Amino acid sequence: MTDPANLVEYANPGHYDLENPDFEPDGPFIMALAQELGGAVLELGCGTGRVTIPLAQNGVQIVGVDVVPGMVELARQKSVGLPIEWIVADARDFHLGRKFKLIFESGSVFHHMLTREDQEAYLARVREHLADDGRMVVNLFFPHPHRLASSKAEEDWFSVQRPDGSMVKVSGFDHYDELRQVRTETAHRRWVDANEETIEERIAPLSLRYVFPQEMETLLHYNGFEVVERYGGPDRSPLTNESSALIYVCRKR
């Protein structure tokens, strides 16, 4: 099961929403695909409903699955009146007893699969729940060298303003384990007052496994999938060496 230490990043769902408020850029891509395919949709790693809720508001029949209970609870509170089914479950170990025309993830869920066994368990659950004429979408970061470099010192990342006017300054450092292909991002969040004095500090490590294009396509092939389309971003741009993402649209083979 999921290591709780690797979920600390998601311990504050309300603050997670402040840092991740946008339906863009991947939402419109998923929306178009869901409407094209028709039928029921399953989102893995739905979080607080950043993509799930707008899809439902536009008539998509959708189920959201996430391993963090607090994220799912906030998603429920935000979606009162919408016909969304929210489920707390691990993407590697769930059985819903039904099929979906589209299964996707938009929260780097596959990056959270830190071993080959994790990756194959994830893909097995997708195959179990994917309709024969359905599609799976996996959205990954392109493993450019700058993403796989370790930090020499703590770096400033970004700041977020809270509803009460206070600021949260986010900084951190990265460590990349070449042997495991795992990058651990350690975020330091500091709540500061008007005088720039730190009121509170929280530290959250997050480990993500990076996957290379040929490696991913091999994993998909030997776990029963055929790549139908691949893109370098949610704008459906071609996959090139300069792409920011690896997006695979697959079907069962």
Summary of the structure (lengths in Angstrom):
residues: 253
radius of gyration: 18.4
end to end distance: 27.9
largest distance: 59.9
contacts: 778
relative contact order: 0.15
helix: 29%
strand: 35%
